Amino acid sequence: MSWLKKRSSNRRKRPRRASNRFAVLAGMVRRFVAVRGLRHLWMVPVLSGVAWGVHGLEAFVLNRPEYLVACDIYLADAPEYLEESILAVIAPAAATAWTDPDLCRRIGAVLEESAWVRQVNEVRRYAGGSVVVSCDYRGSAALVQFENDHYLIAADGVRLPGVYSYYPSLVVVQGVSAPPPVAGERWPGEDIKAALDIIERLQEEPFFDQVTGVLVGNYDGRRDKRQPHILLAVAPSGSRIVWGSAPGLEIEENTVGEKIQILARNFLSSGRIDAGYDCIDISVYPDRFTTRGLDKIGQTWKKSAD
């Protein structure tokens, strides 16, 4: 019993000895830090003076006439046809000296607001006054006709700036139900989405230049359930091809791939995707087109998108 009490008392004494040792060590560290701090205190005003001098020298140099000039803008990734439009977007933000510390941020901000720009990758300033801009840009996928005007639209459905005349090199989308949004916003409506899906699937084909329009006025049968929902306009004859339903909405109808195969066979055999007819239907039979009952459609739609 006495042995147990002795062991207990020893345990109570050990923490007190340990705490005294830590207190002494802590005091030594505080005195060391205090002495070192006082020893180097004289450097504070010296370093402050150096910093102030460097700042003043920088301000003096940057205010020299050769530094108060506008920057030279280089567009690293812009297609040639877009360069003029992108430079016009940048111009107001770049109308300061190239040494302006806020220059790159300001240029990046205006580019992010442009409908031509999908993503700003980098805006970097270099010695000598040059600023290099790297972006991902939107290209024109088609023209959308609404009433008597034409509007450029990108592959992602975003309307691009401007109102245009007809361009034979671009496919025209006709018959959309929604009016054009402001530039930079997506054109609403499933009909425009379907037209862009079809254009995307056709644009890699060797016969794509024969497609002049995608007609979606009767999309989903909204005008007449008995008539084709989507038609293709074909150059130079002005003929029509019954495409059928929107991609993904086919019911007992050829798939997109089967329709493209029919067009490809026509192109190989006759050089014409319409096979020389005023109107053909590629939505019914997976191995061939049909012309049955299409005379009225061919005459009604002929030249409506040319």
C-alpha positions as CSV (number, residue, x, y, z in Angstrom):
1,M,0.0,0.0,0.0
2,S,2.8,2.4,0.8
3,W,4.5,1.5,-2.5
4,L,1.4,2.5,-4.3
5,K,1.2,5.9,-2.6
6,K,4.9,6.5,-3.4
7,R,4.4,5.8,-7.0
8,S,1.3,8.1,-7.1
9,S,3.2,11.0,-5.5
10,N,6.1,10.6,-8.0
11,R,3.6,10.9,-10.9
12,R,2.2,14.2,-9.5
13,K,5.7,15.7,-9.3
14,R,6.8,15.0,-12.9
15,P,4.5,17.5,-14.7
16,R,5.6,20.3,-12.4
17,R,9.3,19.7,-13.3
18,A,8.5,19.5,-17.0
19,S,6.4,22.8,-17.0
20,N,9.4,24.6,-15.3
21,R,11.7,23.5,-18.0
22,F,9.3,24.7,-20.7
23,A,8.9,28.0,-19.0
24,V,12.7,28.6,-18.9
25,L,13.0,27.6,-22.6
26,A,10.2,29.9,-23.6
27,G,11.8,32.8,-21.8
28,M,15.1,32.2,-23.6
29,V,13.4,32.2,-27.0
30,R,11.5,35.4,-26.2
31,R,14.8,37.1,-25.2
32,F,16.6,35.9,-28.3
33,V,13.8,37.2,-30.6
34,A,13.8,40.5,-28.8
35,V,17.5,41.0,-29.1
36,R,17.5,40.0,-32.8
37,G,14.6,42.3,-33.5
38,L,16.3,45.3,-31.9
39,R,19.6,44.5,-33.7
40,H,17.9,44.7,-37.2
41,L,15.4,47.4,-36.4
42,W,17.6,50.0,-38.2
43,M,16.9,48.2,-41.5
44,V,13.2,49.2,-41.5
45,P,13.6,52.8,-42.6
46,V,16.4,51.8,-45.1
47,L,14.1,49.2,-46.8
48,S,11.2,51.7,-46.8
49,G,13.4,54.3,-48.5
50,V,14.5,51.8,-51.2
51,A,11.0,50.7,-51.9
52,W,9.9,54.4,-52.2
53,G,12.7,55.1,-54.5
54,V,12.0,52.2,-56.8
55,H,8.3,53.2,-57.0
56,G,9.3,56.7,-57.9
57,L,11.7,55.6,-60.5
58,E,9.1,53.3,-62.1
59,A,6.6,56.1,-62.2
60,F,9.2,58.4,-63.8
61,V,10.1,55.9,-66.5
62,L,6.5,54.9,-67.3
63,N,5.6,58.6,-67.8
64,R,8.2,59.1,-70.5
65,P,6.7,59.8,-74.0
66,E,7.8,56.4,-75.4
67,Y,5.7,54.6,-72.8
68,L,2.6,56.8,-73.2
69,V,1.5,55.1,-76.5
70,A,-1.3,52.7,-77.3
71,C,-0.6,49.0,-77.5
72,D,-0.3,46.9,-80.6
73,I,-2.9,44.2,-80.6
74,Y,-2.1,40.7,-82.0
75,L,-4.9,38.2,-82.5
76,A,-3.3,34.8,-82.0
77,D,-6.2,32.5,-83.1
78,A,-8.7,34.7,-84.9
79,P,-9.8,33.6,-88.4
80,E,-8.9,36.2,-91.0
81,Y,-12.5,37.1,-91.7
82,L,-13.1,37.9,-88.0
83,E,-10.0,40.1,-87.3
84,E,-11.6,43.4,-88.2
85,S,-14.7,42.7,-86.1
86,I,-12.6,41.6,-83.1
87,L,-10.2,44.6,-83.3
88,A,-13.3,46.9,-83.4
89,V,-14.5,45.2,-80.2
90,I,-11.2,45.7,-78.5
91,A,-10.5,49.3,-79.6
92,P,-12.4,51.2,-76.8
93,A,-10.7,49.1,-74.1
94,A,-7.2,49.5,-75.6
95,A,-7.4,53.3,-76.1
96,T,-4.9,53.9,-73.2
97,A,-1.1,53.7,-72.8
98,W,0.2,50.1,-73.1
99,T,1.7,50.5,-69.6
100,D,-1.8,50.9,-68.0
101,P,-1.9,48.1,-65.3
102,D,-5.6,47.4,-66.0
103,L,-5.2,47.1,-69.7
104,C,-5.3,43.3,-70.1
105,R,-8.1,42.8,-67.6
106,R,-10.2,45.4,-69.5
107,I,-9.6,43.9,-72.9
108,G,-10.5,40.4,-71.6
109,A,-13.7,41.8,-70.1
110,V,-15.0,43.3,-73.4
111,L,-14.0,40.1,-75.3
112,E,-16.0,38.0,-72.9
113,E,-19.1,40.1,-73.7
114,S,-18.7,39.7,-77.5
115,A,-20.9,37.2,-79.3
116,W,-18.0,36.4,-81.6
117,V,-16.0,34.9,-78.7
118,R,-16.8,31.6,-77.1
119,Q,-14.0,31.7,-74.6
120,V,-11.1,34.0,-73.7
121,N,-8.0,32.0,-73.2
122,E,-5.4,34.6,-72.4
123,V,-4.6,38.3,-72.8
124,R,-0.9,39.0,-72.2
125,R,1.2,42.2,-72.4
126,Y,4.8,42.1,-73.6
127,A,7.6,44.6,-73.4
128,G,7.6,47.0,-76.3
129,G,3.9,47.7,-76.2
130,S,2.4,44.5,-77.7
131,V,-0.6,42.7,-76.4
132,V,-1.4,39.2,-77.6
133,V,-5.0,37.9,-77.4
134,S,-5.9,34.2,-77.5
135,C,-9.5,33.2,-77.7
136,D,-11.8,30.5,-79.0
137,Y,-14.1,32.1,-81.6
138,R,-17.6,31.3,-82.9
139,G,-17.9,30.7,-86.7
140,S,-21.0,31.1,-88.8
141,A,-22.9,27.9,-89.2
142,A,-25.9,29.2,-91.2
143,L,-28.1,32.2,-92.1
144,V,-31.5,32.4,-90.4
145,Q,-34.1,34.2,-92.4
146,F,-36.8,36.0,-90.4
147,E,-39.2,38.0,-92.5
148,N,-37.0,39.9,-94.9
149,D,-33.8,39.9,-93.0
150,H,-31.0,37.4,-92.5
151,Y,-29.0,36.7,-89.3
152,L,-25.8,34.8,-88.7
153,I,-26.0,32.0,-86.3
154,A,-23.2,29.9,-84.8
155,A,-23.2,26.1,-84.5
156,D,-24.1,26.3,-80.8
157,G,-27.2,28.3,-81.6
158,V,-25.9,31.7,-80.5
159,R,-27.0,34.6,-82.8
160,L,-24.0,36.6,-84.1
161,P,-23.9,40.4,-84.5
162,G,-25.3,42.1,-87.5
163,V,-28.1,41.9,-90.1
164,Y,-27.1,40.6,-93.5
165,S,-28.1,40.0,-97.1
166,Y,-28.3,36.5,-98.6
167,Y,-24.9,34.7,-98.9
168,P,-24.9,31.8,-101.4
169,S,-22.1,30.2,-99.5
170,L,-24.2,29.7,-96.4
171,V,-27.1,27.4,-95.8
172,V,-30.3,29.4,-95.1
173,V,-32.7,28.3,-92.3
174,Q,-36.3,29.3,-93.2
175,G,-39.5,29.1,-91.2
176,V,-38.3,29.5,-87.6
177,S,-41.1,30.5,-85.2
178,A,-39.2,32.7,-82.8
179,P,-37.9,36.2,-83.7
180,P,-34.2,36.8,-83.5
181,P,-32.7,37.4,-80.0
182,V,-30.1,40.0,-79.3
183,A,-26.6,39.2,-80.5
184,G,-24.8,36.8,-78.1
185,E,-28.0,35.0,-76.9
186,R,-29.2,31.6,-78.1
187,W,-31.9,31.6,-80.7
188,P,-34.9,30.0,-79.0
189,G,-36.9,27.1,-80.5
190,E,-36.6,23.4,-81.2
191,D,-36.9,24.1,-84.9
192,I,-33.6,26.1,-85.1
193,K,-31.9,23.4,-83.1
194,A,-33.1,20.7,-85.5
195,A,-31.9,22.7,-88.5
196,L,-28.4,23.1,-86.9
197,D,-28.3,19.4,-86.1
198,I,-29.0,18.5,-89.7
199,I,-26.4,21.1,-91.0
200,E,-23.8,19.7,-88.6
201,R,-24.4,16.1,-89.9
202,L,-24.3,17.2,-93.6
203,Q,-21.4,19.7,-93.6
204,E,-18.6,17.0,-93.7
205,E,-20.2,15.3,-96.7
206,P,-18.7,15.9,-100.2
207,F,-22.1,17.0,-101.5
208,F,-22.8,19.6,-98.8
209,D,-22.4,22.5,-101.2
210,Q,-25.6,21.4,-103.0
211,V,-27.7,22.0,-99.9
212,T,-28.8,25.7,-99.9
213,G,-31.5,25.6,-97.2
214,V,-33.2,23.8,-94.4
215,L,-37.0,24.6,-94.3
216,V,-38.6,24.2,-90.8
217,G,-41.8,26.1,-91.3
218,N,-43.9,22.9,-90.7
219,Y,-41.6,21.7,-87.9
220,D,-43.4,18.9,-85.9
221,G,-46.4,19.3,-88.2
222,R,-47.4,22.7,-86.6
223,R,-49.0,23.9,-89.9
224,D,-50.2,20.6,-91.4
225,K,-49.7,17.2,-89.7
226,R,-50.1,15.5,-93.2
227,Q,-47.2,17.4,-94.7
228,P,-43.4,16.8,-94.3
229,H,-42.0,18.5,-91.2
230,I,-38.5,19.4,-92.6
231,L,-37.4,19.9,-96.2
232,L,-34.0,20.5,-97.8
233,A,-33.5,23.1,-100.6
234,V,-31.1,22.0,-103.3
235,A,-29.0,24.1,-105.7
236,P,-28.9,24.9,-108.5
237,S,-32.2,23.5,-109.6
238,G,-34.2,24.7,-106.6
239,S,-35.5,21.2,-106.0
240,R,-36.7,19.9,-102.6
241,I,-35.8,16.9,-100.5
242,V,-38.2,15.6,-97.9
243,W,-36.0,15.1,-94.8
244,G,-38.8,14.2,-92.5
245,S,-38.7,14.6,-88.7
246,A,-36.0,16.3,-86.6
247,P,-33.0,14.2,-85.7
248,G,-33.8,12.0,-82.7
249,L,-37.6,12.3,-83.2
250,E,-37.9,9.7,-85.9
251,I,-40.8,7.3,-85.5
252,E,-41.0,4.5,-88.1
253,E,-38.7,6.6,-90.2
254,N,-35.2,6.4,-91.6
255,T,-32.4,7.5,-89.2
256,V,-30.1,10.4,-90.0
257,G,-27.4,8.0,-91.1
258,E,-29.8,6.2,-93.5
259,K,-30.9,9.5,-95.0
260,I,-27.4,10.6,-95.6
261,Q,-26.5,7.2,-97.3
262,I,-29.4,7.7,-99.8
263,L,-28.1,11.2,-100.6
264,A,-24.6,9.8,-101.0
265,R,-25.8,7.1,-103.4
266,N,-27.6,9.7,-105.5
267,F,-24.5,11.9,-105.6
268,L,-22.3,9.0,-106.7
269,S,-24.7,7.8,-109.4
270,S,-25.9,11.1,-110.9
271,G,-23.8,13.9,-109.3
272,R,-27.0,15.2,-107.8
273,I,-28.4,14.5,-104.3
274,D,-31.9,15.1,-105.7
275,A,-31.2,12.5,-108.5
276,G,-32.5,15.1,-111.0
277,Y,-36.0,15.2,-109.6
278,D,-38.0,18.3,-108.4
279,C,-38.8,16.6,-105.1
280,I,-37.8,13.3,-103.5
281,D,-38.5,11.7,-100.1
282,I,-35.6,10.1,-98.3
283,S,-37.5,9.4,-95.0
284,V,-39.4,6.3,-95.9
285,Y,-37.3,3.5,-97.4
286,P,-33.8,2.9,-96.0
287,D,-32.4,1.7,-99.4
288,R,-33.9,4.2,-101.8
289,F,-35.9,7.5,-102.2
290,T,-39.4,7.9,-103.5
291,T,-41.2,10.5,-105.5
292,R,-44.8,9.2,-105.0
293,G,-47.3,12.0,-104.3
294,L,-44.6,14.7,-104.1
295,D,-45.5,16.7,-107.2
296,K,-47.5,19.3,-105.3
297,I,-44.8,19.7,-102.6
298,G,-42.2,20.2,-105.3
299,Q,-44.2,23.0,-107.0
300,T,-45.2,24.7,-103.7
301,W,-41.7,24.9,-102.2
302,K,-39.8,25.4,-105.4
303,K,-37.4,28.4,-105.2
304,S,-38.7,29.4,-101.8
305,A,-35.2,29.4,-100.3
306,D,-33.1,30.2,-103.3
